[in-house]
Structure formats: C-alpha cells, structure tokens
Amino acid sequence: MSQFDRITVDPERMNGQPCIRNMRLTVKRVLAALAVMNDWSELRAEYPGLEEEDIRQALAWAAQSLDD
C-alpha cells in the first residue's frame, strides 16, 4: 500500500490538483478547512464523504511536499 493511496492526481479532474480519493475535494481545500475548524468531526460533518484517514494523508502529503 502506498503511503498516499488516498491522494489522487488526475489532469482531467480539478485542473490536476491533488484530490481525496478521486473526489472533487482537493487536498488544499481539506487543509484550508482544517485551519479554521476546531476539530476533525466538524470537518467531516461539512464533507460527509471524508474519512479520518483522508485527513491524515492530506496532512502527511502537505508535510512531505514541504520537505527540504
């Protein structure tokens, strides 16, 4: 299993931005929502298809993208 098996990139979807499980929900949107929401349950209520592992992988993906 890939470390980021829930992060998908498809040039035909969302202009090639990294998305959660081929949904029209970008990693960027998840991260931006996390910045303003108090907890994960609030985020999951806003996006019912989102799972905890999706959030973990979005955070890990962002951290790896900033790796120097």
C-alpha positions, 0 to 999 in steps of 0.5 A: 500500500502506498503511503498516499493511496488516498491522494489522487492526481488526475489532469482531467479532474480539478485542473490536476490538483491533488484530490481525496480519493478521486473526489472533487475535494482537493487536498488544499481545500481539506487543509484550508478547512482544517485551519479554521475548524476546531476539530476533525468531526466538524470537518467531516460533518461539512464533507460527509464523504471524508474519512479520518484517514483522508485527513491524515494523508492530506496532512502527511502529503502537505508535510512531505511536499514541504520537505527540504 
